[in-house]
Amino acid sequence: MFADLTPLRTSPDFRRLWFGTSVTWVGQGMTALAISLQVYDITRSSFSVGLVGLCSLVPLVVFGLYGGAIADTVDRRKLGLVSSTGLAALSAVLAVAAVAGFDRVWFLYAIVALQAVCVALSSPARSSMIPRLMPAEQLRAANALNSMTTTFGTLVGPSLGGLVVGLSGYQSAYLIDAIAFSASLYAMWRLPAMPPERAAGADGGKRASVLDGLRFLGTRPNLRMTFFSDFCAMILAHPRALFPAIAVLWYGGDARTTGLLVAAPAFGALLGGVLSGWQGRIHHHGQAILLSVAAWGTAIAAFGLTRNLWLGLCLLVVAGYSDTVSMIFRNTMLQVAAPDEMRGRLQGVFIVVVAGGPRLGDFLAGSVADLASPAVAITGGGLACVLAIGLLGLYGKGFRRYDGRAPVA
């Protein structure tokens, strides 16, 4: 049942990278919360805090595709080092500005946007490195371990950031984040050079094209289905934007209740990584994705029908667990079924989907809730997700038959 630790035991490079990434995610979670707190402290405006997310979303979407193309052109190790160094430097700049008392909101927005650019460059490079560090049969386990670092940082980083800011100010949170990057930088420094592997006869000096990556995706139905399935969950059945309202309307709660609702899917996602050992016995990855997305939609639909807080939290935990299972198999398919020279660009598309899908889902859920009710938005969205993924399953016969032992893109 528990996570397969084989990649950590057999690959020292992956072990260092995994540990460094875990520390970095915690530090970045601290900084993300500290920036939101600082913006609110300056403006006393929730709208201004909301703009922080917009400042990161736009660069992630715009630069995500180009970051993947760059990762398919240059040495991915160097790209990861440069972009991670940029993130560490931006955290150090935040710390210096906080010590100097330079509290301008536009400055914080600019830093957030630059951080998003660095992430858009770093993530495709980092993800494209993983298949070069271990055999293909260990990639599913490696992706499960990586999902744990992301979720752990999301859960622990903001909590630790709030504690540090409360005890010693914003500058301490930013400085800890800058220092935490040393673990990730050391891990990448120890990696060998990782230029993209070119197909026979390919021009090694040609810069990878975003359009070529999209054309490649257009000819690979199984890889396209990984993105379509994620859209079903994140756009049709994503109730996050409604948590503040239903905390009050359904449960008679307050901000603490909202915090529980937000934390429940993240806790489920962490369990999805910790309890991922059984996934190694699943070879039909397409079927696993379809079933896990359907489980997400079913759990969200049931959540919209309950008015018991603890039952609702349990359903959100199930949804978070199902989402992580889907993510692990989707990422493994992208890494195994795509040639190395295309992995960066596909990871760039993955970033755009992950960044943009939930935001569209927030907009759709909020709109339906205003036009009808939160219950209609949540339960209707969950049922629509189940229906949509069922139709995709009927359409994608090859996706249903996809076997991880003989991958076909």
Order of alpha helices (4+ residues) and beta strands (2+ residues): alpha-alpha-alpha-alpha-alpha-alpha-alpha-alpha-alpha-alpha-alpha-alpha-alpha-alpha-alpha-alpha
